[in-house]
């Protein structure tokens, strides 16, 4: 009986040690995804809250498709905001496009979900893309471009964005 218990304990500890060393490698093998605040392309300050509303809603919608994050690991939004603020990045600044990549690299991300909106009269034009950090290029196959909504229905575009962008996040 004593040998059975001893063997069971050895097996348990052996499995625990393997998991201790293998689990971080498996988790780190997943792609890390960052969702950036959307860019307000017309610069109307009154619509700046939309930047975060769209990003947060898109992040939530993407996570709803893969809540266990089996296909990728989503970088939490607090870390994204901290990385952006540490570099004192302002989205309406002309250097934002180039400087935001430093923040993304500091987060060790492989993919970036980013978008923009442009308000003209009673129409809102929305776009969203998935970029690879390595090449700083948008995935040409999976984009959510030229989505037109009204100022009261702009959040409805998030469902379309999720459907179009998600395949780029899980692609090998």
C-alpha positions in Angstrom: 0.0 0.0 0.0 2.8 2.3 0.9 4.4 1.9 -2.6 1.1 2.7 -4.3 0.8 5.9 -2.3 4.4 6.8 -2.9 4.0 6.2 -6.7 0.9 8.2 -6.8 2.6 11.1 -5.0 5.6 10.9 -7.4 3.2 10.8 -10.4 1.3 13.8 -9.0 4.4 15.9 -8.4 5.8 14.8 -11.8 2.7 16.1 -13.6 2.7 19.2 -11.5 6.3 20.0 -12.4 5.6 19.4 -16.1 2.6 21.7 -16.0 4.6 24.3 -14.1 7.2 24.5 -16.9 5.0 23.7 -19.9 2.0 25.9 -19.1 3.8 29.3 -19.4 5.4 28.2 -22.7 2.0 27.2 -24.0 0.4 30.4 -22.8 3.2 32.5 -24.2 2.8 30.7 -27.6 -0.5 32.4 -28.0 -0.7 35.6 -29.9 -1.0 38.7 -27.7 -3.6 41.1 -29.0 -3.9 44.8 -28.1 -7.0 46.9 -28.8 -6.1 50.6 -29.2 -8.5 53.5 -28.7 -10.1 54.6 -32.0 -8.9 57.7 -33.7 -11.2 60.7 -34.0 -10.3 61.7 -37.5 -12.3 64.9 -37.6 -10.9 66.2 -34.3 -14.2 67.3 -32.8 -13.3 67.0 -29.1 -17.0 66.3 -28.1 -16.7 62.9 -29.8 -13.4 61.8 -28.1 -15.3 59.6 -25.6 -16.3 57.5 -28.6 -12.7 56.5 -29.0 -12.8 54.5 -25.8 -16.4 53.4 -26.1 -15.7 51.8 -29.5 -12.4 50.2 -28.4 -13.9 48.8 -25.2 -17.0 47.5 -27.0 -14.9 45.9 -29.7 -12.6 44.3 -27.1 -15.6 43.0 -25.2 -17.2 41.6 -28.4 -14.0 39.9 -29.5 -13.6 38.3 -26.0 -17.2 37.2 -26.2 -16.3 35.0 -29.2 -13.4 33.4 -27.3 -14.0 34.0 -23.6 -11.4 31.4 -22.6 -8.9 33.1 -24.8 -7.8 29.8 -26.4 -6.9 31.4 -29.8 -5.1 34.4 -28.4 -4.5 36.4 -25.3 -6.0 39.9 -25.0 -3.8 42.5 -23.3 -6.0 44.1 -20.6 -7.1 47.7 -21.3 -5.4 49.1 -18.2 -2.0 47.9 -19.5 -2.7 49.5 -22.9 -3.7 52.8 -21.3 -0.6 52.8 -19.1 1.7 52.1 -22.0 0.2 54.9 -24.0 0.3 57.4 -21.1 3.9 56.5 -20.2 4.9 57.7 -23.6 2.6 60.7 -23.4 0.9 59.8 -26.6 -1.9 62.0 -27.9 -4.0 60.5 -30.7 -4.5 63.9 -32.5 -0.8 64.5 -32.6 0.9 64.0 -36.0 3.5 61.6 -34.4 0.9 59.4 -32.8 1.0 56.9 -35.7 4.7 56.2 -35.4 5.0 56.5 -31.6 2.1 54.2 -30.8 4.2 51.3 -32.1 6.7 51.8 -29.3 3.8 51.4 -26.8 2.6 48.3 -28.5 6.1 46.7 -28.6 6.4 47.5 -24.9 3.3 45.3 -24.4 4.9 42.4 -26.3 1.9 42.2 -28.6 1.9 40.5 -32.0 -1.4 41.9 -33.2 -3.1 45.3 -32.9 -6.8 46.1 -33.4 -7.2 49.7 -34.2 -9.8 51.9 -35.9 -11.0 55.3 -36.7 -14.2 57.3 -37.2 -15.0 60.4 -39.1 -18.2 62.3 -38.4 -19.8 64.5 -41.1 -23.3 65.8 -40.6 -25.6 62.9 -39.9 -23.2 60.2 -41.0 -20.4 58.5 -39.1 -17.8 56.6 -41.2 -16.1 53.8 -39.2 -13.1 51.7 -40.0 -11.3 49.0 -38.1 -8.2 46.9 -38.8 -5.9 44.2 -37.5 -2.2 45.1 -37.8 0.8 42.8 -37.3 3.3 44.4 -35.1 6.2 42.8 -36.9 5.4 44.5 -40.2 3.1 47.3 -38.9 0.7 46.5 -41.7 -3.0 45.8 -41.7 -4.3 42.4 -42.6 -5.6 43.0 -46.1 -8.1 40.2 -46.1 -9.9 40.9 -42.8 -10.8 44.6 -42.5 -14.0 46.4 -41.5 -14.0 49.4 -43.7 -16.5 52.0 -44.8 -19.1 51.3 -42.2 -21.6 54.1 -42.2 -23.9 54.7 -39.2 -25.6 57.6 -37.6 -24.4 59.4 -34.4 -27.1 57.5 -32.5 -26.3 54.0 -34.0 -22.5 54.1 -34.4 -22.1 51.4 -31.8 -24.0 48.9 -34.0 -20.8 48.8 -36.2 -19.0 46.9 -33.4 -20.8 43.6 -34.3 -19.8 43.9 -38.0 -16.2 44.8 -37.0 -16.0 41.8 -34.7 -17.2 39.4 -37.5 -14.8 40.8 -40.0 -11.7 41.1 -37.7 -11.9 38.0 -35.6 -10.6 35.6 -38.4 -7.4 37.7 -38.5 -6.9 37.1 -34.8 -7.1 33.4 -35.0 -5.2 32.9 -38.3 -2.0 31.0 -38.0 
